[in-house]
Amino acid sequence: MKRKHLNYIGLISSVLFIVALLYNQFVPGMFRGIALALSLSFLLVLFIKKLPKFIIMILSVLLILTSTFLFYTQYSAERILDYFEKEVNVVSFIVLKSSPIENMEDAKGKFFGKLSIMEKDLVDHIVAEVKSDFGYNLNLLSYKENQDAVNALENGNIEVLILDDSIWEFLEDENPEFIKKVRVIHTISKEILKDDITKEVEVDKDSFVILISGIDIFGSINRRSRSDVNMLLVINPNKGQVLMVSLPRDLYVPLACKNNAYDKLTHSGIYGINCTVQTVEKFFDIDVNYYVRLNFTSFINIVDAMGGVSIYNEMAFVSSPDKVPFSKGDLHLDGILAYNYVRERKAYEGGDMQRIQNQQKVLTAMIKKVLSPLMFTKIERIVEITSRNIDTNISSNEISKLIKLQIEKGIDWEFQSAFLTGIDAYRQTYSMGNMNLYVVLHNADSLTALKQKIADVMRK
């Protein structure tokens, strides 16, 4: 190859490398300066001195390969997490299995029932969809109590019951015999635009709080559902500390989105992730800067994409209802095993408190594994999974800052665990009317201690 052509290749590879350095946000400032200086020096020497051809070729190939890596890692970071602007409410039209009604056409002229807590804009959407798709107006009866609506269907006072999927999930837990008696003839979905409640900070300089919300369904991440796992990550990048604070799913709290009506924390997810975030903010009197929302599908797929996680299990048990055995000692968990492990509570005397500790243990193992250099070999698979299975308002720019901070300082993060304690009780809830449900009433001293611990970690 002629020297002139080699010089052109060297020029192009150097310019490409400089562009890649400026595009990639992970390279620490000192290394960026050194790399730029070396690249410019190569350009200068290239046209002043006659370097051996093989040196020009080797350096050009190295610059091209490094540029490709820089472009790829930044592109991957920009795809790794996604923000879903809309949430989806799904409602089902159900009839008794013995009913002659097979579809919505058969239901014309029949009486439909719904719960009075169903939000007006959702009801209006359902009525309009039925009118548009099937050409008739709904004969709609409203019931304050969940059990009243169930009884109305069983007694024949209504022939079709319209249930939000979150209520359907509740019935699967609390009234499985009823679920066995019914079938779904139609579903309607409604998209809800989320307000942006992000409270941005300089994540590489300032302390910040992330709410982890785990919803108890499989499938699409943007569906509204109960928030089964609620955990705060309090992160101080200056001190290299991460405090994990878990809250009981049945914690009895005022819902910020429902004029402070009392309900289980898990039910806040029925009204969207913003309701959960604002409810937790009000309860702790803090700002939640960001949230990460995932479901069962997300969790299983992410653990598998990472190649599983390793934990130490203190007690042998068999999970319910899937009857998966877990031995005492060091365990390596794939996605399904990890899912069964973090969901189990009945096998423990401590019940939900032990489940919370197991969830923190697995999350810690996941975070530590993500921070290991070996994860670069799995980056494409992780990006592919997380971008489709996690909803978050953390921006790619903030992710880039955190990755850059880790590369630059190599922080050996200190993980601390804490959880809110309380007492068992039965109370009426906003979402389920006058029915007394199991709840957890928080311990005031525990809450005070947690607030102080959060403040201590966040302090510079």
C-alpha angles and dihedrals in degrees: 000000000000117000091236090059092046090052090053090051089050091049093049093046091050094049090047090051093050091050091048091051091052092046097048113081097191101072110099115240096249093051091044090055093048092047092049091049092051092048093050090046090054090052092049095048090044093066100030101047132034102243117194111270095238091055091051090049094048093047092047092052091048091050092049093048092047091048091052090051092049093049092046097049093049091046090050092051090052090055100039097091131027137202116219108209092198137047123206128228113201122197127187130210107218134187134180113274088239092056118112089220108109101167144000092276089060089051095062110126093012126121117259126199134205140170117264092229090066104116116255096235090053092050090049089050092051093049092049093047093051091047092049098044102035105021102236141097119244120248091219127190122187127217126194095203126056092220091051090057091048091049091048091057094045092046095048096246086124128020100202127039120201111211132181108232090243090060089047088055090050091052091050087060101036105028109023091156090064092050089056090057098054142062134197119247100175143000132206127195129204125194118220121198111229122225113234106247097169116141101199123208135170094272093194092054110023134057115252142179128230124191114215108206118188113192119206102236140085124231130035116030095214095064116109114241143144115302100237097174121041117179133160120215109201107194128191109184092187095058095031092235132145120188117194113202117186125198126203110256089227095050109145106234141154109259108233091206094052103053091272094299108167120251143137114291089234090062091059087079089065087071096045140275092283090061091053093048095048092045092054091045091054093045094053096030091231138114116257102208099190142002136213116202124192139157137209093281091050094050096048094046094047094050090049092048089055091052093251131291134261123226140161114246115207098197135032114235145152115239123231138260095004095048095226112167120224119190126210115263138035112356134184110210128199120200098279094044091048090050092053091045097053094042097054119105107137093073091061130076087216091054113185094009091061091045089054090053091049091051091052091048093053093043090052090051090050094050093047091049092049089054093054118102090235090072089074087075089058098039097113093051092046091048091049092051101040096046090059100035108042129067114200141152092216106116126227088244091060091046089052091052092052093048091047090050091052093048093047099045103021090218116206094214119219111220121205127184131209138158138191116250129207147151130271117253143150121241142160113259134207093238098048102034121216095351111116109233132186111266139166117237108208123243107242094214091050091052092049091049092049093050089053092047091051090050091049093052094046093050113103 
